[in-house]
Amino acid sequence: MIEKFSFELHTPKIPHEKLILVKEMHELRNHVVLKLLAYCLFHTPGLKIEVSAGMHYKPDLMVPGDHGVPQVWIDCGQVALRKVENLAQKLRTTKVIFVKETARELETFKKLVVKKVEHADRLAFLAFETGFAAALASALQRTNHFTLYDVAENVIGVAMNDEVFESALYF
């Protein structure tokens, strides 16, 4: 089922902004949450969600760059190894970030990427504590008040719709 979520965002990088995310038929709410978290954590002017990069692959989030080469490329959730190889090879000056739902998923993915992908050292990774993204996904409403804040070094807090969630960040 297609769902539409609106967010009133308050974060250290985004003092006040409204954002709308659409969950497509094939997409899970957890994936929407990962895109939202990536948008808030990696926010920079020009960051766009679900736009074409003019390549075979499409990022979840991207900051366009000069001459059609993105400055930042972010993929959330499941990503095929072939795509990772292609991005690492073609986007030599782009900051490429993979966002995973859990530290365990990230650890498995990262080991495979480091073993199989040339130039894996150019890639960045991020994950959250088990259950964090799923809890946020369960709390989603059509209209959401979303505040992201720092709790400690590499620990974030989220206040959404009168509920509070926390997670360590894993790189």
LUMKOL-757206 format. One record per residue: residue in three letters; residue number from 1; x, y, z of N, C-alpha, C, O in turn. Coordinates in Angstrom, 1 decimal, always signed. Layout:
BEGIN
[atom ALA,NUM,[X,Y,Z],[X,Y,Z],[X,Y,Z],[X,Y,Z]]
...
END
This chain:
BEGIN
[atom MET,1,[+0.8,-1.2,+0.0],[+0.0,+0.0,+0.0],[+0.9,+1.3,+0.0],[+1.9,+1.3,+0.7]]
[atom ILE,2,[+0.5,+2.2,-0.8],[+1.2,+3.5,-0.9],[+0.8,+4.3,+0.3],[-0.4,+4.5,+0.6]]
[atom GLU,3,[+1.7,+4.9,+1.1],[+1.4,+5.8,+2.2],[+2.2,+7.1,+2.1],[+3.3,+7.1,+1.5]]
[atom LYS,4,[+1.7,+8.1,+2.6],[+2.3,+9.4,+2.5],[+2.5,+9.9,+4.0],[+1.5,+9.9,+4.7]]
[atom PHE,5,[+3.7,+10.3,+4.3],[+4.0,+10.8,+5.7],[+4.6,+12.2,+5.6],[+5.4,+12.5,+4.8]]
[atom SER,6,[+4.1,+13.1,+6.4],[+4.6,+14.4,+6.5],[+5.3,+14.6,+7.8],[+4.9,+14.0,+8.9]]
[atom PHE,7,[+6.4,+15.3,+7.8],[+7.3,+15.5,+9.0],[+7.5,+17.0,+9.2],[+7.9,+17.7,+8.3]]
[atom GLU,8,[+7.4,+17.4,+10.4],[+7.8,+18.7,+10.8],[+9.2,+18.5,+11.5],[+9.2,+18.0,+12.7]]
[atom LEU,9,[+10.3,+18.8,+10.9],[+11.6,+18.5,+11.4],[+12.2,+19.6,+12.2],[+12.1,+20.8,+11.9]]
[atom HIS,10,[+12.9,+19.1,+13.3],[+13.7,+20.0,+14.1],[+15.0,+19.2,+14.5],[+14.9,+18.2,+15.2]]
[atom THR,11,[+16.1,+19.6,+13.9],[+17.3,+18.9,+14.2],[+18.4,+20.0,+14.3],[+18.2,+21.1,+14.0]]
[atom PRO,12,[+19.6,+19.6,+14.8],[+20.7,+20.5,+14.8],[+21.1,+21.2,+13.5],[+21.4,+22.3,+13.4]]
[atom LYS,13,[+20.9,+20.4,+12.4],[+21.2,+20.9,+11.0],[+20.0,+21.5,+10.3],[+20.2,+22.2,+9.4]]
[atom ILE,14,[+18.8,+21.2,+10.8],[+17.6,+21.6,+10.2],[+16.7,+22.2,+11.3],[+15.9,+21.5,+11.9]]
[atom PRO,15,[+16.8,+23.5,+11.6],[+16.0,+24.1,+12.7],[+14.5,+24.0,+12.5],[+13.8,+23.8,+13.5]]
[atom HIS,16,[+14.0,+24.1,+11.3],[+12.6,+23.9,+11.1],[+12.3,+23.7,+9.6],[+12.7,+24.6,+8.8]]
[atom GLU,17,[+11.8,+22.6,+9.3],[+11.5,+22.3,+7.9],[+10.4,+21.3,+7.8],[+10.3,+20.4,+8.7]]
[atom LYS,18,[+9.6,+21.4,+6.8],[+8.5,+20.3,+6.5],[+9.0,+19.4,+5.4],[+9.6,+19.9,+4.4]]
[atom LEU,19,[+8.8,+18.2,+5.6],[+9.3,+17.2,+4.6],[+8.1,+16.2,+4.4],[+7.4,+15.8,+5.4]]
[atom ILE,20,[+7.9,+15.7,+3.2],[+7.0,+14.7,+2.9],[+7.7,+13.5,+2.2],[+8.5,+13.7,+1.3]]
[atom LEU,21,[+7.5,+12.3,+2.8],[+8.0,+11.1,+2.2],[+6.9,+10.2,+1.8],[+5.9,+10.1,+2.6]]
[atom VAL,22,[+7.0,+9.5,+0.7],[+6.0,+8.6,+0.2],[+6.6,+7.1,+0.3],[+7.7,+6.9,-0.2]]
[atom LYS,23,[+5.8,+6.3,+0.9],[+6.2,+4.8,+1.0],[+5.5,+4.2,-0.2],[+4.3,+4.1,-0.3]]
[atom GLU,24,[+6.3,+3.7,-1.2],[+5.8,+3.0,-2.3],[+5.3,+1.6,-2.0],[+5.6,+1.1,-0.9]]
[atom MET,25,[+4.6,+1.0,-2.9],[+4.0,-0.3,-2.7],[+5.0,-1.4,-2.2],[+4.7,-2.1,-1.2]]
[atom HIS,26,[+6.1,-1.4,-2.8],[+7.1,-2.4,-2.6],[+8.0,-2.1,-1.4],[+8.9,-2.9,-1.0]]
[atom GLU,27,[+7.9,-0.9,-0.8],[+8.8,-0.4,+0.2],[+8.2,-0.7,+1.6],[+7.0,-0.7,+1.8]]
[atom LEU,28,[+9.1,-0.9,+2.6],[+8.7,-1.0,+4.0],[+8.8,+0.3,+4.7],[+9.6,+1.2,+4.3]]
[atom ARG,29,[+8.0,+0.5,+5.7],[+8.1,+1.7,+6.5],[+9.5,+1.9,+7.1],[+10.0,+3.0,+7.3]]
[atom ASN,30,[+10.2,+0.8,+7.4],[+11.6,+0.9,+8.0],[+12.5,+1.6,+7.0],[+13.4,+2.4,+7.4]]
[atom HIS,31,[+12.3,+1.4,+5.7],[+13.1,+2.0,+4.7],[+12.8,+3.5,+4.6],[+13.7,+4.3,+4.5]]
[atom VAL,32,[+11.6,+3.9,+4.8],[+11.2,+5.3,+4.9],[+11.9,+6.0,+6.1],[+12.4,+7.1,+6.0]]
[atom VAL,33,[+11.9,+5.3,+7.2],[+12.6,+5.8,+8.4],[+14.1,+5.9,+8.2],[+14.7,+6.9,+8.6]]
[atom LEU,34,[+14.7,+5.0,+7.5],[+16.1,+5.1,+7.2],[+16.4,+6.3,+6.4],[+17.4,+7.0,+6.6]]
[atom LYS,35,[+15.6,+6.5,+5.4],[+15.8,+7.7,+4.5],[+15.6,+9.0,+5.3],[+16.3,+10.0,+5.2]]
[atom LEU,36,[+14.6,+9.0,+6.2],[+14.4,+10.2,+7.1],[+15.6,+10.4,+8.0],[+16.1,+11.6,+8.1]]
[atom LEU,37,[+16.1,+9.4,+8.6],[+17.3,+9.5,+9.5],[+18.5,+10.0,+8.7],[+19.2,+10.9,+9.2]]
[atom ALA,38,[+18.7,+9.4,+7.5],[+19.8,+9.8,+6.7],[+19.7,+11.3,+6.3],[+20.7,+12.1,+6.3]]
[atom TYR,39,[+18.5,+11.7,+5.9],[+18.2,+13.1,+5.5],[+18.6,+14.0,+6.7],[+19.2,+15.1,+6.5]]
[atom CYS,40,[+18.2,+13.7,+7.9],[+18.5,+14.5,+9.1],[+20.0,+14.5,+9.5],[+20.5,+15.6,+9.8]]
[atom LEU,41,[+20.6,+13.3,+9.5],[+22.0,+13.2,+9.9],[+23.0,+13.8,+8.9],[+24.0,+14.3,+9.3]]
[atom PHE,42,[+22.7,+13.6,+7.6],[+23.6,+14.0,+6.6],[+23.2,+15.3,+5.9],[+23.7,+15.6,+4.8]]
[atom HIS,43,[+22.3,+16.0,+6.4],[+21.7,+17.2,+5.7],[+22.7,+18.2,+5.4],[+23.6,+18.5,+6.2]]
[atom THR,44,[+22.7,+18.6,+4.2],[+23.5,+19.7,+3.6],[+22.7,+20.4,+2.6],[+21.8,+19.8,+2.0]]
[atom PRO,45,[+23.0,+21.6,+2.3],[+22.2,+22.3,+1.3],[+22.2,+21.5,-0.1],[+23.2,+21.1,-0.5]]
[atom GLY,46,[+21.0,+21.4,-0.7],[+20.9,+20.7,-1.9],[+20.6,+19.3,-1.8],[+20.4,+18.6,-2.8]]
[atom LEU,47,[+20.5,+18.7,-0.6],[+20.2,+17.3,-0.4],[+18.8,+17.0,-0.9],[+17.8,+17.7,-0.5]]
[atom LYS,48,[+18.7,+16.0,-1.8],[+17.4,+15.7,-2.4],[+17.1,+14.2,-2.2],[+18.0,+13.4,-2.0]]
[atom ILE,49,[+15.8,+13.9,-2.1],[+15.4,+12.5,-1.9],[+14.8,+11.9,-3.1],[+13.9,+12.6,-3.8]]
[atom GLU,50,[+15.2,+10.7,-3.5],[+14.6,+10.0,-4.6],[+14.6,+10.7,-5.9],[+13.6,+10.9,-6.6]]
[atom VAL,51,[+15.8,+11.2,-6.3],[+16.0,+11.9,-7.6],[+16.9,+11.1,-8.4],[+17.8,+10.4,-7.9]]
[atom SER,52,[+16.8,+11.3,-9.7],[+17.7,+10.6,-10.6],[+19.1,+11.2,-10.6],[+19.2,+12.4,-10.5]]
[atom ALA,53,[+20.1,+10.4,-10.7],[+21.5,+10.9,-10.8],[+22.0,+10.8,-12.2],[+23.1,+11.0,-12.5]]
[atom GLY,54,[+21.1,+10.4,-13.2],[+21.4,+10.3,-14.6],[+22.3,+9.1,-14.8],[+23.0,+9.0,-15.8]]
[atom MET,55,[+22.2,+8.1,-13.9],[+22.9,+6.8,-14.1],[+21.9,+5.7,-14.1],[+20.7,+5.9,-14.0]]
[atom HIS,56,[+22.5,+4.5,-14.3],[+21.6,+3.3,-14.3],[+21.0,+3.1,-12.9],[+19.8,+2.7,-12.8]]
[atom TYR,57,[+21.7,+3.5,-11.8],[+21.2,+3.4,-10.5],[+20.7,+4.7,-10.0],[+21.0,+5.8,-10.5]]
[atom LYS,58,[+19.8,+4.6,-9.0],[+19.2,+5.8,-8.4],[+19.4,+5.8,-6.9],[+19.2,+4.8,-6.3]]
[atom PRO,59,[+19.9,+6.9,-6.3],[+20.2,+6.9,-4.9],[+18.9,+7.2,-4.1],[+17.9,+7.6,-4.7]]
[atom ASP,60,[+18.9,+6.8,-2.8],[+17.8,+7.2,-2.0],[+17.9,+8.7,-1.7],[+16.8,+9.4,-1.7]]
[atom LEU,61,[+19.1,+9.2,-1.5],[+19.3,+10.6,-1.3],[+20.6,+11.0,-2.0],[+21.5,+10.2,-2.2]]
[atom MET,62,[+20.6,+12.3,-2.5],[+21.8,+12.8,-3.2],[+21.9,+14.3,-3.2],[+20.9,+15.0,-3.1]]
[atom VAL,63,[+23.2,+14.7,-3.2],[+23.5,+16.1,-3.4],[+24.1,+16.2,-4.8],[+25.2,+15.6,-5.0]]
[atom PRO,64,[+23.4,+16.8,-5.7],[+23.9,+16.9,-7.1],[+25.3,+17.7,-7.1],[+25.5,+18.5,-6.2]]
[atom GLY,65,[+26.1,+17.4,-8.1],[+27.4,+18.1,-8.2],[+27.6,+18.6,-9.6],[+26.7,+18.6,-10.4]]
[atom ASP,66,[+28.8,+19.0,-9.8],[+29.2,+19.5,-11.1],[+29.3,+18.4,-12.2],[+29.7,+17.3,-11.9]]
[atom HIS,67,[+29.0,+18.8,-13.4],[+29.1,+17.9,-14.6],[+28.4,+16.5,-14.4],[+28.8,+15.5,-14.9]]
[atom GLY,68,[+27.3,+16.5,-13.7],[+26.5,+15.3,-13.5],[+27.0,+14.3,-12.5],[+26.5,+13.2,-12.3]]
[atom VAL,69,[+28.1,+14.7,-11.8],[+28.7,+13.8,-10.8],[+28.2,+14.2,-9.4],[+28.5,+15.3,-9.0]]
[atom PRO,70,[+27.4,+13.4,-8.7],[+26.9,+13.8,-7.4],[+28.0,+14.1,-6.4],[+29.1,+13.5,-6.4]]
[atom GLN,71,[+27.8,+15.0,-5.5],[+28.7,+15.3,-4.4],[+28.6,+14.2,-3.3],[+29.5,+13.7,-2.7]]
[atom VAL,72,[+27.3,+13.9,-3.0],[+27.0,+12.9,-2.0],[+25.9,+11.9,-2.6],[+25.0,+12.4,-3.2]]
[atom TRP,73,[+26.1,+10.6,-2.3],[+25.1,+9.6,-2.7],[+24.9,+8.7,-1.5],[+25.8,+8.2,-0.9]]
[atom ILE,74,[+23.6,+8.6,-1.1],[+23.2,+7.8,+0.0],[+22.2,+6.7,-0.4],[+21.2,+7.0,-1.0]]
[atom ASP,75,[+22.5,+5.5,+0.0],[+21.6,+4.4,-0.2],[+21.3,+3.8,+1.2],[+22.2,+3.6,+2.0]]
[atom CYS,76,[+20.0,+3.5,+1.4],[+19.5,+3.0,+2.6],[+19.0,+1.6,+2.5],[+18.4,+1.2,+1.4]]
[atom GLY,77,[+19.2,+0.7,+3.5],[+18.6,-0.6,+3.5],[+19.4,-1.6,+2.6],[+20.6,-1.5,+2.6]]
[atom GLN,78,[+18.6,-2.5,+1.9],[+19.3,-3.5,+1.1],[+19.9,-2.9,-0.2],[+19.2,-2.2,-0.9]]
[atom VAL,79,[+21.1,-3.3,-0.4],[+21.8,-2.8,-1.6],[+22.6,-4.0,-2.2],[+23.3,-4.7,-1.5]]
[atom ALA,80,[+22.5,-4.2,-3.5],[+23.2,-5.3,-4.1],[+24.6,-5.0,-4.2],[+25.0,-3.9,-4.4]]
[atom LEU,81,[+25.5,-6.1,-4.1],[+26.9,-5.9,-4.1],[+27.3,-5.3,-5.5],[+28.3,-4.5,-5.6]]
[atom ARG,82,[+26.6,-5.7,-6.6],[+27.0,-5.3,-7.9],[+26.8,-3.7,-8.0],[+27.6,-3.0,-8.6]]
[atom LYS,83,[+25.8,-3.2,-7.3],[+25.6,-1.8,-7.3],[+26.7,-1.1,-6.5],[+27.2,+0.0,-6.9]]
[atom VAL,84,[+27.1,-1.7,-5.4],[+28.2,-1.1,-4.6],[+29.5,-1.1,-5.4],[+30.2,+0.0,-5.4]]
[atom GLU,85,[+29.8,-2.1,-6.1],[+31.0,-2.2,-7.0],[+30.9,-1.1,-8.1],[+31.9,-0.4,-8.3]]
[atom ASN,86,[+29.8,-1.0,-8.7],[+29.6,+0.0,-9.7],[+29.8,+1.5,-9.2],[+30.5,+2.3,-9.8]]
[atom LEU,87,[+29.2,+1.7,-8.0],[+29.3,+3.1,-7.5],[+30.7,+3.4,-7.0],[+31.2,+4.5,-7.3]]
[atom ALA,88,[+31.4,+2.4,-6.4],[+32.8,+2.6,-6.0],[+33.7,+2.9,-7.2],[+34.7,+3.6,-7.1]]
[atom GLN,89,[+33.4,+2.2,-8.3],[+34.2,+2.4,-9.5],[+34.0,+3.7,-10.2],[+34.9,+4.4,-10.6]]
[atom LYS,90,[+32.7,+4.1,-10.3],[+32.3,+5.3,-11.1],[+32.4,+6.6,-10.4],[+32.7,+7.6,-10.9]]
[atom LEU,91,[+32.0,+6.5,-9.1],[+31.9,+7.8,-8.3],[+33.2,+8.0,-7.4],[+33.1,+7.9,-6.2]]
[atom ARG,92,[+34.3,+8.3,-8.1],[+35.6,+8.4,-7.4],[+35.7,+9.6,-6.5],[+36.5,+9.6,-5.5]]
[atom THR,93,[+35.0,+10.7,-6.8],[+35.1,+11.9,-6.0],[+33.8,+12.1,-5.2],[+33.7,+13.1,-4.5]]
[atom THR,94,[+32.9,+11.2,-5.2],[+31.6,+11.3,-4.5],[+31.7,+10.7,-3.1],[+32.3,+9.6,-3.0]]
[atom LYS,95,[+31.1,+11.3,-2.1],[+31.0,+10.7,-0.8],[+29.8,+9.7,-0.9],[+28.6,+10.2,-1.0]]
[atom VAL,96,[+30.1,+8.4,-0.9],[+29.0,+7.4,-1.0],[+28.8,+6.8,+0.4],[+29.8,+6.3,+1.0]]
[atom ILE,97,[+27.6,+6.8,+0.9],[+27.2,+6.4,+2.2],[+26.1,+5.3,+2.1],[+25.1,+5.4,+1.4]]
[atom PHE,98,[+26.3,+4.2,+2.9],[+25.3,+3.1,+3.0],[+24.8,+3.1,+4.4],[+25.5,+3.0,+5.4]]
[atom VAL,99,[+23.5,+3.2,+4.5],[+22.8,+3.3,+5.8],[+22.0,+2.0,+6.0],[+21.2,+1.6,+5.2]]
[atom LYS,100,[+22.4,+1.3,+7.1],[+21.7,+0.0,+7.4],[+20.9,+0.1,+8.6],[+21.1,+1.0,+9.5]]
[atom GLU,101,[+20.0,-0.8,+8.8],[+19.0,-0.8,+9.9],[+19.7,-1.2,+11.2],[+19.4,-0.6,+12.3]]
[atom THR,102,[+20.6,-2.2,+11.2],[+21.2,-2.6,+12.5],[+22.7,-2.8,+12.3],[+23.2,-2.9,+11.2]]
[atom ALA,103,[+23.4,-2.7,+13.5],[+24.8,-2.9,+13.5],[+25.2,-4.2,+12.9],[+26.2,-4.4,+12.3]]
[atom ARG,104,[+24.4,-5.3,+13.2],[+24.8,-6.6,+12.8],[+24.7,-6.7,+11.2],[+25.5,-7.2,+10.6]]
[atom GLU,105,[+23.6,-6.1,+10.7],[+23.5,-6.0,+9.2],[+24.6,-5.3,+8.6],[+25.2,-5.7,+7.6]]
[atom LEU,106,[+25.0,-4.2,+9.2],[+26.1,-3.4,+8.7],[+27.4,-4.1,+8.8],[+28.2,-4.1,+7.8]]
[atom GLU,107,[+27.7,-4.8,+9.9],[+28.9,-5.6,+10.0],[+29.1,-6.7,+8.9],[+30.1,-6.8,+8.3]]
[atom THR,108,[+28.0,-7.4,+8.6],[+28.0,-8.4,+7.6],[+28.2,-7.8,+6.2],[+29.0,-8.2,+5.4]]
[atom PHE,109,[+27.5,-6.7,+5.9],[+27.6,-6.0,+4.7],[+29.0,-5.4,+4.5],[+29.6,-5.5,+3.4]]
[atom LYS,110,[+29.5,-4.8,+5.5],[+30.8,-4.1,+5.4],[+31.9,-5.2,+5.1],[+32.8,-4.9,+4.3]]
[atom LYS,111,[+31.9,-6.3,+5.8],[+32.9,-7.4,+5.6],[+32.8,-7.8,+4.1],[+33.9,-8.0,+3.5]]
[atom LEU,112,[+31.7,-8.0,+3.6],[+31.5,-8.4,+2.2],[+32.1,-7.4,+1.2],[+32.8,-7.7,+0.3]]
[atom VAL,113,[+31.7,-6.1,+1.5],[+32.2,-5.0,+0.6],[+33.7,-4.9,+0.7],[+34.3,-4.7,-0.4]]
[atom VAL,114,[+34.3,-4.9,+1.9],[+35.7,-4.8,+2.0],[+36.4,-5.9,+1.3],[+37.5,-5.7,+0.7]]
[atom LYS,115,[+35.8,-7.1,+1.3],[+36.4,-8.3,+0.7],[+36.3,-8.3,-0.8],[+37.2,-8.7,-1.5]]
[atom LYS,116,[+35.2,-7.8,-1.3],[+34.8,-7.9,-2.7],[+35.0,-6.7,-3.6],[+35.1,-6.8,-4.8]]
[atom VAL,117,[+34.9,-5.5,-3.0],[+34.8,-4.2,-3.7],[+36.2,-3.5,-3.8],[+36.7,-3.2,-2.7]]
[atom GLU,118,[+36.6,-3.2,-5.0],[+37.8,-2.4,-5.1],[+37.4,-0.9,-4.7],[+36.3,-0.5,-5.1]]
[atom HIS,119,[+38.3,-0.3,-4.1],[+38.1,+1.1,-3.6],[+37.1,+1.2,-2.5],[+36.4,+2.2,-2.3]]
[atom ALA,120,[+36.9,+0.1,-1.7],[+35.9,+0.1,-0.6],[+36.3,+1.2,+0.4],[+35.4,+1.6,+1.2]]
[atom ASP,121,[+37.5,+1.5,+0.5],[+38.0,+2.5,+1.5],[+37.4,+3.9,+1.2],[+37.4,+4.7,+2.1]]
[atom ARG,122,[+36.8,+4.1,+0.1],[+36.1,+5.4,-0.3],[+34.7,+5.5,+0.2],[+34.0,+6.5,+0.1]]
[atom LEU,123,[+34.2,+4.4,+0.7],[+32.8,+4.3,+1.1],[+32.6,+4.5,+2.6],[+33.5,+4.2,+3.4]]
[atom ALA,124,[+31.4,+5.0,+3.0],[+31.1,+5.3,+4.4],[+29.9,+4.5,+4.7],[+29.1,+4.1,+3.9]]
[atom PHE,125,[+29.7,+4.2,+6.0],[+28.7,+3.3,+6.5],[+28.1,+3.9,+7.8],[+28.7,+4.6,+8.6]]
[atom LEU,126,[+26.8,+3.6,+8.0],[+26.1,+4.0,+9.2],[+25.0,+3.0,+9.5],[+24.3,+2.5,+8.6]]
[atom ALA,127,[+24.8,+2.7,+10.8],[+23.7,+1.8,+11.3],[+23.3,+2.2,+12.6],[+23.9,+3.0,+13.3]]
[atom PHE,128,[+22.2,+1.6,+13.1],[+21.6,+1.9,+14.4],[+21.4,+0.7,+15.2],[+21.6,-0.4,+14.7]]
[atom GLU,129,[+21.0,+0.8,+16.4],[+20.7,-0.3,+17.3],[+19.6,-1.1,+16.8],[+18.6,-0.6,+16.2]]
[atom THR,130,[+19.6,-2.4,+17.1],[+18.5,-3.3,+16.7],[+17.2,-2.8,+17.3],[+17.1,-2.5,+18.5]]
[atom GLY,131,[+16.2,-2.7,+16.4],[+14.9,-2.3,+16.9],[+14.6,-0.8,+16.8],[+13.4,-0.4,+16.9]]
[atom PHE,132,[+15.6,+0.0,+16.6],[+15.4,+1.5,+16.6],[+14.6,+1.9,+15.4],[+13.6,+2.6,+15.6]]
[atom ALA,133,[+15.0,+1.5,+14.2],[+14.2,+1.9,+13.0],[+12.9,+1.3,+13.0],[+11.9,+1.9,+12.6]]
[atom ALA,134,[+12.7,+0.1,+13.5],[+11.4,-0.6,+13.5],[+10.5,+0.1,+14.5],[+9.3,+0.2,+14.2]]
[atom ALA,135,[+11.0,+0.5,+15.6],[+10.2,+1.2,+16.6],[+9.7,+2.6,+16.0],[+8.5,+2.9,+16.2]]
[atom LEU,136,[+10.6,+3.3,+15.3],[+10.2,+4.5,+14.7],[+9.1,+4.3,+13.6],[+8.2,+5.0,+13.5]]
[atom ALA,137,[+9.3,+3.2,+12.8],[+8.4,+2.9,+11.8],[+7.0,+2.6,+12.3],[+6.0,+2.9,+11.8]]
[atom SER,138,[+7.0,+1.9,+13.5],[+5.7,+1.6,+14.1],[+5.0,+2.8,+14.7],[+3.8,+2.8,+14.8]]
[atom ALA,139,[+5.8,+3.8,+15.0],[+5.2,+5.0,+15.6],[+4.8,+6.1,+14.5],[+4.2,+7.1,+14.8]]
[atom LEU,140,[+5.1,+5.8,+13.2],[+4.8,+6.7,+12.2],[+3.3,+7.0,+12.1],[+2.4,+6.1,+12.2]]
[atom GLN,141,[+2.9,+8.2,+11.9],[+1.6,+8.6,+11.6],[+1.6,+9.4,+10.3],[+2.6,+9.7,+9.7]]
[atom ARG,142,[+0.4,+9.8,+9.8],[+0.4,+10.6,+8.6],[+1.1,+11.9,+8.7],[+1.8,+12.3,+7.8]]
[atom THR,143,[+0.9,+12.5,+9.9],[+1.6,+13.8,+10.2],[+2.4,+13.6,+11.5],[+1.9,+13.1,+12.5]]
[atom ASN,144,[+3.7,+13.9,+11.4],[+4.7,+13.6,+12.4],[+5.5,+14.8,+12.9],[+5.9,+15.6,+12.0]]
[atom HIS,145,[+5.6,+15.0,+14.1],[+6.6,+16.0,+14.7],[+7.8,+15.2,+15.0],[+7.8,+14.3,+15.9]]
[atom PHE,146,[+8.9,+15.6,+14.4],[+10.2,+14.8,+14.5],[+11.3,+15.7,+15.0],[+11.7,+16.6,+14.3]]
[atom THR,147,[+11.8,+15.4,+16.1],[+13.0,+16.1,+16.7],[+14.1,+15.2,+16.9],[+14.0,+14.1,+17.5]]
[atom LEU,148,[+15.3,+15.5,+16.2],[+16.5,+14.7,+16.4],[+17.5,+15.5,+17.2],[+17.7,+16.7,+17.0]]
[atom TYR,149,[+18.1,+14.8,+18.2],[+19.1,+15.5,+19.0],[+20.2,+14.6,+19.4],[+20.1,+13.4,+19.4]]
[atom ASP,150,[+21.3,+15.2,+19.8],[+22.5,+14.4,+20.3],[+22.3,+14.1,+21.8],[+21.9,+15.0,+22.6]]
[atom VAL,151,[+22.5,+12.9,+22.1],[+22.4,+12.4,+23.5],[+23.9,+12.4,+24.1],[+24.1,+12.9,+25.2]]
[atom ALA,152,[+24.8,+11.8,+23.4],[+26.2,+11.7,+23.7],[+26.9,+11.5,+22.4],[+26.3,+11.5,+21.4]]
[atom GLU,153,[+28.2,+11.3,+22.5],[+29.0,+11.1,+21.3],[+28.5,+9.8,+20.7],[+28.5,+8.8,+21.3]]
[atom ASN,154,[+28.2,+9.9,+19.4],[+27.7,+8.7,+18.6],[+26.4,+8.1,+19.2],[+26.2,+6.9,+19.0]]
[atom VAL,155,[+25.6,+8.9,+19.9],[+24.3,+8.4,+20.4],[+23.3,+9.5,+20.0],[+23.5,+10.7,+20.4]]
[atom ILE,156,[+22.2,+9.2,+19.4],[+21.2,+10.1,+19.0],[+19.9,+9.8,+19.7],[+19.6,+8.7,+20.2]]
[atom GLY,157,[+19.0,+10.9,+19.9],[+17.7,+10.7,+20.4],[+16.7,+11.2,+19.4],[+17.0,+12.2,+18.6]]
[atom VAL,158,[+15.5,+10.7,+19.4],[+14.5,+11.1,+18.5],[+13.2,+11.2,+19.3],[+12.8,+10.3,+20.0]]
[atom ALA,159,[+12.6,+12.4,+19.3],[+11.3,+12.6,+19.9],[+10.3,+12.7,+18.7],[+10.4,+13.6,+17.9]]
[atom MET,160,[+9.4,+11.7,+18.6],[+8.4,+11.7,+17.5],[+7.1,+11.4,+18.1],[+6.8,+10.4,+18.7]]
[atom ASN,161,[+6.2,+12.4,+17.8],[+4.8,+12.2,+18.2],[+4.6,+11.8,+19.7],[+3.9,+10.8,+20.0]]
[atom ASP,162,[+5.3,+12.5,+20.5],[+5.3,+12.3,+22.0],[+5.9,+11.0,+22.5],[+5.6,+10.6,+23.6]]
[atom GLU,163,[+6.7,+10.4,+21.7],[+7.5,+9.2,+22.1],[+8.9,+9.5,+21.9],[+9.3,+10.3,+21.0]]
[atom VAL,164,[+9.8,+8.9,+22.7],[+11.2,+9.1,+22.7],[+11.9,+7.8,+22.4],[+11.6,+6.8,+22.9]]
[atom PHE,165,[+12.9,+7.9,+21.5],[+13.7,+6.8,+21.0],[+15.2,+7.2,+21.1],[+15.5,+8.3,+20.8]]
[atom GLU,166,[+16.0,+6.2,+21.4],[+17.5,+6.5,+21.4],[+18.2,+5.3,+20.7],[+17.8,+4.2,+20.7]]
[atom SER,167,[+19.4,+5.7,+20.1],[+20.2,+4.7,+19.4],[+21.6,+5.2,+19.4],[+21.9,+6.3,+19.2]]
[atom ALA,168,[+22.5,+4.2,+19.6],[+23.9,+4.4,+19.2],[+24.1,+4.5,+17.7],[+23.3,+3.9,+17.0]]
[atom LEU,169,[+25.1,+5.1,+17.3],[+25.4,+5.2,+15.8],[+26.6,+4.3,+15.6],[+27.6,+4.3,+16.3]]
[atom TYR,170,[+26.5,+3.4,+14.6],[+27.6,+2.5,+14.3],[+28.1,+2.8,+12.9],[+27.4,+3.0,+11.9]]
[atom PHE,171,[+29.5,+3.0,+12.8],[+30.1,+3.3,+11.5],[+31.0,+2.2,+11.0],[+31.6,+2.4,+9.9]]
END
